[in-house]
Amino acid sequence: MSIPSPSQGVWHLGPVPIRGYALCIVLGIFIAVWISERRWVARGGKAGQIQDIGLWAVPFGIIGARLYHVATDHDLYFGAGRSAWDILYIWHGGLGIWGGIAGGALGAYIGARQHDIRMRPLMDVIAPSLLVAQALGRFGNWFNQELYGRPTDLPWGLKIDEAHRVPGYADFATFHPTFLYEALWNLAGFALILWLERPRNGRSGIGYGRVMALYVIIYTAGRFWIEQLRIDTVELHDVFGLRFNVWTSIVLFVAAVAYFVWSLRRNPGRESQVYADRPAEAPAPAAED
């Protein structure tokens, strides 16, 4: 028994290539926007504003994700025999989540200012949907047969074609399906956040950026152990004995827990207003006789 890999990751409609990796990313983005839109309206925001903000956040997020990947694996693009033009080929894989979050946050900030929206309630609304988007996006790794884990003979081992096996593992056929582990972990995290933020005992729910902190806590906790299963070649594979992304998860996990505790003590409950306070308009001068 094993999980089969797709026989192909690209289909052609005439001269137009349809790539499984891109479809997973796009589907994740659309569903995340849809979930966030519903949550925003329920929180007191105006319909359509999340879509407007997404026009800024999505491209900034993709650029940020790509830049993070290139910065942490720059030999893939600037090493001997490599071409920097490959940076543009994002359909081959290579999007770093933390660059995506940073870039997306910058884009969201630009969009939010245009609507006088406060950033912390906006981030709290969007945060759970990121886990769904990441879960769907991980299936792009399945189509590309990449970023899998160590060899395993477990019934749910992922079958990898010989052409896609990491050097040194050609004699192994099935590997830990880390894409599936992360997808399931993220979906469980999404459900957990929705349960935790429900108002209880007269309390208004979780606010002031703490839902975003929960997202970081949950995601990094999963990434910590999943990352250590992976065998893909990365440039920063041994930073004081751990892969760079493992250290990133540790640092961000600690920072998110610290912020959650500090914020809870400073501002318990949840904001009642999602829009920035606007200065009162000065009265019009009285007309002179």
Salt bridges, closest charged atoms under 4 A:
ASP52 OD2 - HIS115 NE2 3.58
ASP75 OD1 - HIS74 ND1 3.28
ASP116 OD2 - ARG278 NE 3.08
GLU182 OE2 - ARG138 NE 3.01
GLU197 OE2 - ARG39 NH1 2.42
GLU227 OE1 - ARG223 NE 2.75
GLU227 OE1 - ARG230 NH1 3.57
GLU227 OE2 - ARG243 NE 2.88
ASP232 OD1 - ARG230 NE 3.11
ASP232 OD1 - ARG243 NH2 3.30
GLU235 OE2 - HIS74 NE2 2.86
GLU271 OE1 - ARG43 NH2 2.90
ASP277 OD2 - ARG118 NH2 3.41
